[in-house]
Amino acid sequence: MIELTDKGNGTFVVKIIMQEVHTLDVPDLKEKLQQAIVNKGIKRMVVDLSDVKMITSSGIGIFLNINQNLKSQFRLAAPTPEVQKVLELTKVTSMIKVFNSVEAALQSF
């Protein structure tokens, strides 16, 4: 479901390894992300969306919640065109910074 990579200094990259994030997946995904933040002491997070082809609005709600928890030290990276469209339609791009690559997102901190 997720793959964590420690980049040092409390910065982590989280790759979502799911092609579709449906409403039924949301509670489990949210719990895994929140546990990672607490257990690993994550201060800054980049979520790699390159494998995600479809996401529901409840899935996007997780990102808004985590962005708030991490005090905006949260980035989304490498969304597919379909996911980028959903992020724009839901106005997430006005609250969370979105980058074309994980590297660009990491450099933004």
C-alpha positions in Angstrom: 0.0 0.0 0.0 2.8 2.5 0.9 6.6 2.4 0.8 8.6 4.8 3.0 12.0 6.2 2.2 13.9 8.1 4.8 15.7 11.1 3.3 17.2 12.3 6.6 16.4 15.1 9.0 12.8 14.0 9.4 12.0 14.1 5.7 10.4 11.1 4.2 9.1 10.1 0.7 5.9 8.0 0.8 5.2 6.1 -2.4 1.5 5.1 -2.7 1.6 1.6 -4.3 -2.0 1.4 -5.5 -3.4 2.2 -8.9 -6.7 3.3 -7.5 -7.5 4.9 -4.1 -11.2 4.3 -3.5 -13.3 5.4 -0.5 -13.0 1.9 1.0 -9.2 2.1 1.0 -9.1 5.5 2.7 -9.3 4.4 6.4 -6.4 1.9 6.0 -4.3 4.3 4.0 -4.9 7.2 6.5 -4.0 5.0 9.4 -0.8 3.8 7.8 0.3 7.3 7.0 -0.5 8.7 10.4 1.3 5.8 12.1 4.3 6.4 10.0 4.3 10.1 11.0 4.2 9.2 14.7 6.5 6.1 14.6 9.2 7.6 12.4 9.0 11.2 13.7 8.2 12.5 10.2 8.5 16.3 10.0 8.3 16.7 6.2 6.6 14.4 3.8 6.5 14.0 0.0 3.8 11.7 -1.3 4.8 10.1 -4.7 1.6 9.6 -6.7 3.2 8.2 -9.8 1.5 4.8 -9.5 -1.9 6.2 -8.7 -4.2 6.3 -11.7 -7.5 7.2 -9.9 -8.3 8.8 -6.5 -11.6 9.7 -4.9 -12.3 12.9 -3.0 -12.1 11.0 0.3 -8.6 10.0 -0.7 -7.7 13.6 -1.3 -9.1 14.4 2.2 -6.3 12.4 3.7 -3.8 14.7 2.1 -5.5 17.8 3.4 -5.5 16.3 6.9 -1.9 15.4 6.8 -0.9 18.8 5.4 -2.5 20.3 8.4 -0.9 17.9 10.8 2.6 18.6 9.3 2.0 22.3 9.3 2.2 22.5 5.5 5.5 20.6 5.4 3.8 18.3 3.0 4.1 17.9 -0.8 2.5 15.9 -3.5 4.7 14.7 -6.4 4.5 13.1 -9.8 0.7 12.9 -10.2 -0.6 11.2 -13.3 -2.6 13.5 -15.6 -5.9 11.9 -14.3 -4.9 12.6 -10.7 -3.6 16.1 -11.5 -7.0 16.9 -12.9 -8.8 15.8 -9.8 -6.4 17.8 -7.6 -7.1 20.9 -9.7 -10.9 20.4 -9.7 -11.0 19.9 -5.9 -8.8 23.0 -5.5 -6.2 21.0 -3.5 -3.5 22.6 -5.6 -4.3 25.9 -3.9 -3.6 24.4 -0.4 -0.9 21.8 -1.1 2.1 22.2 -3.3 2.3 19.8 -6.2 5.5 19.0 -8.1 6.2 17.1 -11.3 8.9 15.0 -9.6 9.8 13.7 -6.2 13.2 15.5 -6.5 11.6 18.9 -7.1 9.3 18.4 -4.2 12.2 17.5 -1.9 14.2 20.5 -3.0 11.2 22.8 -2.1 11.7 22.3 1.6 
